[in-house]
Amino acid sequence: DAGITQSPRYKITETGRQVTLMCHQTWSHSYMFWYRQDLGHGLRLIYYSAAADITDKGEVPDGYVVSRSKTENFPLTLESATRSQTSVYFCASSATNTNQPQHFGDGTRLSIL
Amino acid sequence: EDQVTQSPEALRLQEGESSSLNCSYTVSGLRGLFWYRQDPGKGPEFLFTLYSAGEEKEKERLKATLTKKESFLHITAPKPEDSATYLCAVQTGANNLFFGTGTRLTVIP
């Protein structure tokens, strides 16, 4: 089915471990985004990508790394997880970055113990 | 600093009881205002985009309006299936979206 899929849906890990969240879209959208959603905050942008091999920081990039070697994939890596990174992570994509809505995956709920 | 504020935080309505959700914003150079619906355990689902003051968009029981300082999401004769969190987001000159914290709507049968 066409759309945007995230994996895993749930993940529990320990502080200091590396963890990678996957995002795959089948629309061939140029733009892809990573957000985190926490109680009391709106969705906050972590990183975004305008095309393969082009990425840029969002509002809260510290502690995260992204890559985009293929248009359809945009993995997010926490190199050394901390408890403050416990959150729900959403990936989104859009055809352009103006006048086009972003379409979201169903999220990854990440708990860091 | 760009700000987006949604009110109320939570709203309980009886089925059929119409109401409005508010999204007020303070941003430099609004390019667009987006409304999303989010169900528990799901990602936000796009509803509307508004670009200029005076613009209105409708979809089923929902109507979104925009002024220079705020947007309203009007819900007419809501049904229980309209229960969800409604998110507002603004797009500014940097082209990224800034989200409000949402309004959690519960419609009671």
Interface residues (C-beta under 8 A of the other chain):
Chain A: Y35 G40 H41 G42 L43 R44 L45 Y48 G58 E59 F90 A92 N97 T98 N99 P101 Q102 H103 F104 G105 D106 G107
Chain B: V4 R31 G32 F34 Y36 G41 K42 G43 P44 E45 F46 T49 Y51 L87 A89 Q91 N95 N96 L97 F98 F99 G100 T101 G102
